[in-house]
Amino acid sequence: TDPTSLPRVGCASMGGTLALPPGKGPHHVGCTDVMVGHAWQGLFLRLFYPCVPRAGATEPLWIPRPEYCGGLADVTLGRRWLSALLSIAIGSCKVPVSWKGPFKPCSNGYPLIIFSHGLGAFRTLYSSFCTELASWGFVVAALEHRDHSAATTYSCTAEAGTEEWIPFQRVPQGQKEFYFRNKQVHQRAQECVRALRLFQDIAGGKPVPNILHQDWDLSVLKDNIDVTKVAVVGHSFGGVTAVLALVKEPSFRCAVALDAWMFPLENVLYPEVPKPVLFINTEKFQTPESIAKMKRLSSRNSQTRIVTVLGTVHESQTDFAFLRGKLLSLIFGTRGTLDPHKALAITSRAALAFLQRHLKLEEEFGQWEELLEGVGDSVVPDAPFCRSHL
């Protein structure tokens, strides 16, 4: 299905609008969906990349298909029947990028980011952050995990065009949450590693067919990404996924963990994390136990950093921060007091400074180095223990 062309009711209905900001960097941003392989062995991701601007470019839908509204209604409200309401409210919202825009070549290769979403999310809900990184010259692969932690997702079976939907799964009754989530986080980290392998194959000239869009040829990436400069980034469940991916794959040079949910990772793995991590926390989500786990990593690696962005909540690091309307605020949680555009700027600039340092990039992101040390009006080192919850 072409996600630019589904018929939807207007985004302004019920006062709910989404105004995602375009990237602030020097590059225009394109995006496409990539599915490779079949069923569980395959991968599904949305690719954000620097592109050549073109007249009449179409923008992709933020919610790629109606089924995702059903998944969101189920996860956030426990009421799947509200999916039609969500579809009316947010179904026609667009992402300000060029859908399948022509890839912009780069002679020395763009660095690569593998992005992991949070619990109950999916590949498009961090479009503002992924777009921002791509606008500064990164190729960003936003995964959609198949461990039953996405609001919903699907795979294509070997029979042409047959889809198999993978629903969100709550912790089964009688099962300890840690064991359930720990199994998921290992599958998620393995998917991050497989995503890196995919781009290594493409860089090596191996033909990789994209099941979804044969007209967007992945071979254009071949001489245009630098697979020696790769980082893994994630939010919440994706944040701890990024930390675990560093243990599983030496080629990841560093990780950026946005408000990481540290609970699912077993304690024996903390001494095994070999590379630096930038923890960018929001003010209201973390617990003292979670911060203590982050500090264990910073005691092992002097380049690991922990900062908190004041005035932000857990959802501030997702696209939901840019939704307008009381009904949607009610559904998707409270707002932070910090303007979402400023929160995005702080988060992305701290991430860029960290990536420049540890991927050894030539770009001038070092101008934002102070954010790594928690210097600035809204940024503090470590974290205040305020009204915490998990």
Residue pairs with C-beta under 8 A, 6 or more apart in sequence:
1 65
3 33
3 60
3 61
3 64
3 65
3 99
4 58
4 59
4 60
4 61
4 99
5 58
6 61
6 65
6 66
6 91
8 61
8 87
8 91
8 92
9 87
9 88
9 91
9 92
10 92
11 17
11 18
11 89
11 90
11 91
11 92
11 93
11 94
13 88
13 89
14 85
14 88
14 89
14 325
14 327
15 324
15 325
15 326
15 327
15 328
16 89
16 90
16 323
16 324
16 325
16 327
16 328
17 93
17 323
17 324
17 325
18 62
18 90
18 93
18 319
18 322
18 323
18 324
19 322
19 324
20 62
20 93
20 95
20 96
20 127
20 128
20 131
20 319
20 322
21 96
21 128
21 131
21 132
21 322
21 341
21 344
22 29
22 96
22 97
22 131
22 135
23 29
23 97
23 131
23 132
23 134
23 135
23 136
24 132
24 135
24 345
25 132
25 134
25 135
25 136
25 137
26 135
26 136
26 137
27 50
27 51
27 104
27 134
27 135
27 136
27 137
28 50
28 51
28 52
28 53
28 98
28 101
28 104
28 135
29 48
29 49
29 50
29 51
29 97
29 98
29 101
29 131
29 134
29 135
30 48
30 49
30 50
30 51
30 97
30 98
30 99
30 100
30 101
30 102
30 103
31 46
31 47
31 48
31 49
31 60
31 95
31 97
31 98
31 99
31 100
31 101
31 131
31 134
32 46
32 47
32 99
32 100
32 210
32 213
32 216
33 44
33 45
33 46
33 47
33 64
33 123
33 212
33 213
34 43
34 44
34 45
34 46
34 47
34 141
34 210
34 212
34 213
34 218
35 42
35 43
35 44
35 45
35 155
35 156
35 210
35 211
35 212
36 42
36 43
36 198
36 208
36 209
36 210
36 211
37 43
37 211
38 155
38 156
38 157
38 158
38 211
39 155
39 157
39 158
39 164
40 146
40 155
42 155
42 156
42 211
43 143
43 191
43 194
43 195
43 198
44 123
44 143
44 144
44 146
44 153
44 154
44 155
45 123
45 141
45 142
45 143
45 144
45 195
46 123
46 124
46 127
46 130
46 141
46 142
46 144
47 139
47 140
47 141
47 142
48 97
48 127
48 130
48 131
48 133
48 134
48 139
48 140
48 142
49 103
49 104
49 110
49 134
49 139
49 140
49 221
50 103
50 104
50 106
50 110
50 134
50 135
50 137
50 139
51 97
51 98
51 101
51 102
51 103
51 104
52 101
52 102
52 103
52 104
53 98
53 101
54 98
54 101
54 102
57 98
57 99
57 101
58 98
58 99
59 94
59 95
59 96
59 97
59 98
59 99
60 94
60 95
60 97
60 99
60 124
61 91
61 92
61 93
61 94
61 95
62 90
62 93
62 94
62 95
62 124
62 127
62 319
63 69
63 72
63 86
63 87
63 90
63 91
63 93
63 124
64 123
64 124
66 83
66 87
66 91
67 152
67 154
67 165
68 122
68 124
68 151
68 152
69 83
69 84
69 86
69 87
69 90
69 91
70 80
70 83
70 152
71 120
71 122
71 150
71 151
71 152
71 167
71 168
72 83
72 86
72 120
72 151
73 79
73 80
73 81
73 82
73 83
73 85
73 86
74 80
74 83
74 151
74 152
74 167
74 168
75 120
75 151
75 168
76 120
76 331
76 332
77 331
86 331
89 325
89 327
89 328
90 323
90 328
95 124
95 127
95 131
96 131
97 127
97 131
97 134
100 213
100 215
100 216
103 220
103 221
103 224
105 223
105 224
106 137
106 224
107 223
108 226
109 223
109 224
109 225
109 226
109 227
109 229
110 137
110 138
110 139
110 224
110 225
110 226
111 137
111 138
111 139
111 225
111 226
111 229
111 230
111 231
111 355
111 359
111 361
112 138
112 139
112 140
112 141
112 196
112 199
112 225
112 226
112 227
112 229
112 230
112 231
113 130
113 133
113 138
113 139
113 140
113 141
113 230
113 231
113 232
113 233
113 355
114 141
114 143
114 192
114 195
114 196
114 230
114 231
114 232
114 233
114 245
114 252
115 126
115 129
115 130
115 140
115 141
115 142
115 143
115 232
115 233
115 234
115 238
116 143
116 145
116 188
116 192
116 232
116 233
116 234
116 235
116 237
116 238
116 239
116 241
116 242
116 245
117 123
117 125
117 126
117 142
117 143
117 144
117 145
117 150
117 234
117 235
117 237
117 238
118 234
118 235
118 236
118 237
118 238
118 239
118 261
118 318
119 149
119 236
119 237
119 261
120 149
120 150
120 151
120 168
121 150
121 151
121 235
121 236
121 238
121 318
122 144
122 150
122 151
122 152
122 153
123 142
123 143
123 144
124 142
124 319
125 318
125 319
125 320
126 142
126 235
126 317
126 318
126 319
127 142
127 319
128 319
128 321
128 322
128 344
129 258
129 317
129 344
129 347
129 348
130 140
130 142
132 344
132 348
133 140
133 348
133 351
133 352
134 140
136 352
136 363
136 365
137 363
138 355
139 199
139 221
139 224
139 225
141 195
141 199
143 191
143 192
143 195
144 150
144 153
145 153
145 187
145 188
145 191
146 153
146 155
146 166
146 187
146 191
147 183
147 184
147 187
147 188
147 191
148 166
148 167
148 168
148 169
148 184
149 168
149 169
149 184
149 188
149 237
150 166
150 168
151 168
152 165
152 166
152 167
152 168
153 165
153 166
154 163
154 164
154 165
154 166
155 163
155 164
155 166
156 162
156 163
156 164
156 211
156 212
157 163
157 164
171 177
171 180
171 181
172 180
177 263
178 263
178 264
181 237
181 263
181 264
182 264
182 265
182 266
184 237
184 264
185 237
185 240
185 241
185 244
185 264
185 265
186 244
188 237
188 238
188 241
188 244
189 241
189 244
189 245
189 247
189 248
190 248
192 232
192 241
192 242
192 245
192 248
192 249
192 252
193 245
193 248
193 249
196 227
196 230
196 249
196 251
196 252
198 208
199 221
199 225
199 227
199 230
200 227
200 251
201 208
202 208
202 218
202 219
202 221
202 222
202 225
203 221
203 222
203 223
203 225
203 227
205 219
205 222
207 219
208 218
208 219
209 218
210 216
210 217
210 218
227 251
228 251
229 253
229 359
229 360
229 361
230 251
230 252
230 253
230 359
231 252
231 253
231 254
231 255
231 256
231 355
231 358
231 359
232 241
232 242
232 245
232 246
232 252
232 255
232 256
233 242
233 255
233 256
233 257
233 258
233 351
234 240
234 241
234 242
234 255
234 256
234 257
234 258
234 260
235 258
235 259
235 317
235 318
236 258
236 259
236 260
236 261
236 314
237 261
237 264
238 258
239 257
239 258
239 259
239 260
239 261
239 262
239 279
240 257
240 260
240 261
240 262
240 263
240 264
240 265
242 255
242 256
242 257
242 260
242 277
243 255
243 257
243 260
243 262
243 265
243 273
243 277
243 297
244 265
244 269
245 252
245 255
246 252
246 254
246 255
246 273
246 274
246 275
246 277
247 269
247 272
247 273
247 274
250 274
252 275
253 275
253 358
253 359
254 275
254 276
254 277
254 278
254 303
254 354
254 355
254 358
254 359
255 275
255 276
255 277
255 278
256 277
256 278
256 280
256 351
256 354
256 355
257 277
257 278
257 279
257 280
258 280
258 317
258 347
259 280
259 281
259 282
259 285
259 286
259 314
259 317
260 279
260 281
260 290
260 294
261 290
261 390
262 289
262 290
262 293
262 294
263 290
263 390
265 293
270 293
270 296
270 297
270 300
271 300
273 297
273 300
273 301
274 301
275 301
275 358
276 301
276 303
276 304
276 305
276 354
276 358
277 294
277 297
277 301
277 304
277 305
278 304
278 305
278 307
278 350
278 351
278 354
278 372
279 294
279 304
279 305
279 306
279 307
280 307
280 308
280 309
280 317
280 347
280 350
280 351
281 291
281 306
281 307
281 308
281 309
281 383
282 308
282 309
282 312
282 313
282 314
282 316
282 317
282 336
283 308
283 309
283 310
283 311
283 312
283 313
283 336
283 383
283 384
283 386
284 312
284 313
284 314
284 336
284 386
284 387
284 388
284 389
285 313
285 314
285 388
285 389
285 390
286 308
286 383
286 385
286 388
287 385
287 388
287 389
287 390
288 385
288 388
290 390
291 306
291 382
291 383
291 385
294 304
294 306
295 306
295 382
297 304
298 304
298 305
298 306
303 357
303 358
305 354
305 372
305 373
305 381
306 381
306 382
306 383
307 350
307 371
307 372
307 373
307 374
307 379
307 380
307 381
307 382
308 374
308 379
308 380
308 381
308 382
308 383
308 384
309 316
309 338
309 343
309 346
309 347
309 378
309 379
310 338
310 378
310 379
310 380
311 336
311 337
311 338
311 343
311 378
312 336
312 338
312 343
313 333
313 334
313 335
313 336
314 333
315 321
315 332
315 333
315 334
315 336
316 335
316 336
316 338
316 340
316 343
317 343
317 347
320 328
320 332
320 333
321 335
321 336
321 340
321 343
321 344
322 340
323 329
323 332
329 335
336 343
338 378
342 378
343 378
346 371
346 376
346 378
346 379
349 365
349 368
349 371
350 368
350 371
350 372
350 379
352 363
352 365
352 368
353 365
353 366
353 367
353 368
353 369
353 371
353 372
354 372
355 361
355 365
356 363
356 365
356 366
357 366
357 369
357 372
370 376
371 379
373 381
374 380
374 381
374 382
